[in-house]
């Protein structure tokens, strides 16, 4: 059988893989930035309207309710956010939250 030089193919495939990895790295950075922005936006909206619901937060931020629920859970676990009163008539309390220039 004739010998085939695979070096050009291997070089090409390594370039394709490298491009895909670089694109993936860039998208991960963007997604992290989006999540950080959403976390801060949740606190900002709660500061403005302590009676806002998770569903309304999701609507205002144009994200899923599940994403807002995860953010709220994280803030609660960190002791930044608490709920006073019932689910329907209660309100959110922001305590010790990182303030990004918004009024408390």
C-alpha positions, 0 to 999 in steps of 0.5 A: 500500500502507498504511504499516506502523509497524515501530517496536513490532516492532523495539523488541520484538525488541531486547528479546528479543535483549537478554534472550538476551544477558544470559542468555548472559553469566550462563551463561558466568560460571557455566561459568567458575566451574565450570571453575575449581572443577573445576581446584582440585578435581582438585589437591585430590583428587590431593594426597589420593591421588597414585595416583588415576586420571583416570577416578576423578577424573572419577567423583568430580567427576561430570564427563567424563573428557575434562574431567579430562584437559584440566585435567590437561594444563593443570596439567602445561603450567604445571609444577604437576603431573607424573607419576612412574613408569608409568601404572598404578603411578605417581603424581602429583606436585603442585609449586608449585600454588595451595593453597586451604587444603588440606594438601600 
